[in-house]
Amino acid sequence: MIIIIYVLIGLYAILIGMAGVSQLKENDFRVRSIFFVVLPISMLLILFVPNKSSMFIMLIVAFIIMHLLSIAEGILTNGKLIYSHHIIRFIFHVILVLLVYNFIV
């Protein structure tokens, strides 16, 4: 189960990173697009932190930042907030945090 959790978080980070890279290619240089590349890289690096309690706290912070960044991106790009998207993202983050807490920490 531990390997599956690491793979889920890693795939999630890679997916977000790929979206950030494609966003950089589509649009002009924007700082928030860079954050969509840097944050997933940091999420991947967080997985290698040997202290599991520190890793847990850093993942929570990374998920919070990712959620706030995606909300800001949605408002700035679309001019509105798509609640269903962000609720699903929040539920996914909560599930990942609970899985990490139950099986890794």
Secondary structure, 3 states (H helix, E strand, C coil): CHHHHHHHHHHHHHHHHHHHHHHHHHCCCCHHHHHHHHHHHHHHHHCCCCCHHHHHHHHHHHHHHHHHHHHHHHHHHHCCCCHHHHHHHHHHHHHHHHHHHHHCC
